[in-house]
C-alpha cells in the first residue's frame, strides 16, 4: 500500500560529474548515500558520452526490500534515458526485465521534467541552471 516517502535533495548535491542527486527513503529513514556511489560510477562508465556536459540526475532509493539506484539523463533534445540497478543483497543487478523505477521515483522525474523545460529546453539553455534547479 502506498505510503509517502521522504525525498531529499539540495542544489549542492551533485557527484563529481555534475549529476544531480536525490535520496528517497521508506519509513522516514535516512539514506546512506555512500553505499550507492561505487555503483553510480560503474553505471556512468557503461554509458557513452560526457557526463560533464549532460543534464542528468540519480535517485538513491532505500526501499522496503532493496536499494534502487536510478540513473537518468536527457538526450536527443527531450528524451529521458534511464538505467536502474537494484542491490539484491549480494550484488547490484541491472536487468530491465526484472527491475525498473517505481512510483516514488516518478515524483522526482516529474520535478526533473519541469527543471529541464525551464533551464534546458528553452531559448537560452544553461546546464549550470539545470544542475542548480530542483523542479
N, C-alpha and C positions, 0 to 999 in steps of 0.2 A: 504494500500500500504506500502511496506517495506520502512522504514526509519532507518538509522543507529541509534543505541542506545549506550549510554555511558556505558562501562563496567569498573568497578574499583575493584581493589584488591591490596593487598600488602602481602609480605611474613609474616608479623606480624599479619595479620588479621586472627585470629582463635578464636573460642569460648573456653570456659574453658576445653573442652574435646579434643581440637586439631582439630576440624572440620574447614577446610578452608572456608573462607567467600568471596563471590563475591557480588557486588551490580550492578544492571542494572537499568537504568532509561530511561524512554521515554522523549523526548523533552529536553534532556540535563539538566534535573533537578537533584538535589541532592536526595539521598535516606536517609530517617530517619531510620537507621538500628535498633534503639532501639525498634521500634514497632514490629519488626519481632522476637526478642529474646524469648518472652514467648511462642510463637507458635513453634519455633525451639526446645525449651526444651521439650514441650509436644510431638512433633513428635519423638524425640530421645528416650523418655521414652517408647514409644509404640513399639519400635523395640528391639528385643532380641539381646544381645551382649554387648561387651565392647567398647565404643566409644574411650577410651584412646588408644586402640590398633588397631583401624580400620582406614584405609585410607578413608577419607570422605570429602565431601565439601557441601556447601549450597549456593544457589543462592537467594539473596534477591532482588526481581524484582518488582520495582514500575512501573507497566504497565499503559497503557492508561486508562483502565476502572476498573482495580482492582490490588491489590497487590498479587503477586505469591511468594510462598516460596517453593523452590525445595531442598529437602534433598536427597543427592546421596552418596552411599557408595559402596566400592568394596568388593566382596566376591567370594567364590568358585574359587579362583585363579585369574579369569579375567572377572568376570561378574559385571556390574554396576547396582545396585538396586536403584530405585528412589521412592520417595513419594512426592506428590505435594499437598500443601494446598493453597486455594485461599480465600482471605478476601473479602467476598461478601457485606460488608457494616455493617453487624451486627456481624457476627462471621466468624471464619476461617472454611472452609469446605474442607474435604478430600473426594473426590468422583471421582474415576478413570473413571467412565462412563461419567463424565461431564467436567473434567479438567485434563490437562496434562502440561508438559513443552512445550515451544514454540520454534520457530526457533531462537530467540535471545538467549535462554538458551543453545541451542545446540553448539554455538560457545565456550562457557565455557566448555561444555562437551568434545569437541574436544581437547581443551587445556589440560584438565584433563586426557584424554586418553594418550596424549604424556607424561605428568608428571608421570602417573602410570607406563607406559612402561619403562621410563628412570630410575625410582627410586625403583619400587617395583617388577615388572615382569622382573627381571634381575638376574645376578649371585650373587649380594650382596644387597638384599633388605634392604631399610632403610626408616622406617616410618618418621623419622626426616627429611630426604632429601625430601620425598614426601611432607610433610607439608610446607617446605620452597619453593618448586618449583611451579611455575605458568605457566607450559607449556613447 
